[in-house]
Amino acid sequence: MKFKSLNKKSKKVKFSEAVISGLAPDKGLYFPDKYEKLNIDFYNNIEKYSDIDIAYKVLSPFVGDCIPKSILKKIISETLSFQFPIIHIEKNICTMELFHGPTFAFKDVGARFMARCLGFLNSNKNNNVTVLVATSGDTGGAVADGFLGVKGINVVILYPKGKVSDIQEKQITTLGKNITAIEVKGTFDDCQEMVKSAFLDQEIISNQTLTSANSINIARWLPQMLYYFFAFKLLKNKNKPIVISVPSGNFGNLCAGILSKKIGLPIDHFIASTNINDVIPIYLSSGKYTSKKSKETISNAMDVGDPSNFIRILKIYDNNLDKLKKDLSSYSFNDLKTINTIKEVYDINKYILDPHGAVGYLGLKKYLKYNPNNFGLFMETAHPVKFSKIVEKVIDKKIPIPERLKRSIVKKKKSIEISKYEELRNFLIV
Ligand SMILES: *Cc1c(COP(=O)(O)O)cnc(C)c1O
């Protein structure tokens, strides 16, 4: 399989080239040239396959001959070194917890897969690769952990000083080795601006390969398909049409779910649940796409005003809104509604939602009200302890900190503080 640029100007490339460069030379996102449905027998017998065999079956057509079978299997089994449990919440509703990875972020799967693919693809090259990312919180920790110790790759993470949580900061700044944390006196937007400037800086890119590790990169985006396959494996015996609600920000996770449906996974319908950053709900109801400046909410990993992966979803439906609406509904919820839901679900079902999962739950409830014959699943994308300041107040109870997280909290922070692009430039050039 090859990957084409959605800006249509660059040539088609293999998996390896798309992973190393991230974005196509014409600045377009890479998208699979063509994809085929998997054999119907596979879906009928999916419960007989191990998660690792499912993952290999799903991902290997995208990877093609760029990574030998034995190595891809090893990469997959290292990526999937933790569980994705499904928890019953109430009649016809359950959640899949995606946060049991090393940094308690659902981005762990994508970051680990991408790190290992890039490590392998770069292993016979002399050029060092620098992964440069800006983070508003969760991405940084997952990327740092995923790439830790991968040979030939240096990771530089920019985060806004004083604007990430204590736990998040420790996850970025305490690993050392090939991970450098840069603390920027400014906002997340300033960090992102600096990253963009570096990618256009000839002097920087002339002596190293610079790449990004956000969900634009196909190696971070595609492995998210696996959640949907694992969910189907566990929910197949419900014998009801399955609908999945995804708390969405940049829409990478949801897009991976929709791509799974396109290769034959029997999911009936998807719900894009958002906070008040409602560009997509508005697009689906009005047909008008208007990007907005992002607004701050308590589900801050979804504070996105111009979701970068939505263009991939449109591509899957040939930009036909009516076709898209048959498979996708989208709703937006404000912080008050989110908080009330965290309280209600805890009081009634004794389940602790995080603010992102709560938005996912709300979207699912809304859809099931009109479609009561479906079975619903929502994705829980973060551990509630990461948002303990909000959640503990709402449920009036302390959330115990998991052991693994405690270990990073006591480690010593190490970072480089900067305020101007020139400082980042000097760091990257030497
Ligand atoms: C990144 C993130 C999201 C949004 O995922 P997208 O793929 O960008 O839509 C949702 N919840 C949490 C906790 C996240 O970290």
The ligand as an SDF file (V2000), in Angstrom:
LIG
                    3D

 15 15  0  0  0  0  0  0  0  0999 V2000
   -5.6070   13.6800   22.6470 C   0  0  0  0  0  0  0  0  0  0  0  0
   -6.7580   13.4190   23.5310 C   0  0  0  0  0  0  0  0  0  0  0  0
   -8.0900   13.4180   23.0490 C   0  0  0  0  0  0  0  0  0  0  0  0
   -8.4370   13.7650   21.6210 C   0  0  0  0  0  0  0  0  0  0  0  0
   -8.0380   12.8090   20.6970 O   0  0  0  0  0  0  0  0  0  0  0  0
   -8.0120   13.1620   19.1370 P   0  0  0  0  0  0  0  0  0  0  0  0
   -7.5020   11.9470   18.4600 O   0  0  0  0  0  0  0  0  0  0  0  0
   -7.1080   14.3470   18.9900 O   0  0  0  0  0  0  0  0  0  0  0  0
   -9.4180   13.5050   18.7570 O   0  0  0  0  0  0  0  0  0  0  0  0
   -9.1090   13.0990   23.9230 C   0  0  0  0  0  0  0  0  0  0  0  0
   -8.8590   12.8390   25.2220 N   0  0  0  0  0  0  0  0  0  0  0  0
   -7.6100   12.8580   25.7320 C   0  0  0  0  0  0  0  0  0  0  0  0
   -7.4140   12.5900   27.1820 C   0  0  0  0  0  0  0  0  0  0  0  0
   -6.5170   13.1390   24.9050 C   0  0  0  0  0  0  0  0  0  0  0  0
   -5.2880   13.1670   25.4280 O   0  0  0  0  0  0  0  0  0  0  0  0
  1  2  1  0
  2  3  1  0
  2 14  2  0
  3  4  1  0
  3 10  2  0
  4  5  1  0
  5  6  1  0
  6  7  2  0
  6  8  1  0
  6  9  1  0
 10 11  1  0
 11 12  2  0
 12 13  1  0
 12 14  1  0
 14 15  1  0
M  END
$$$$
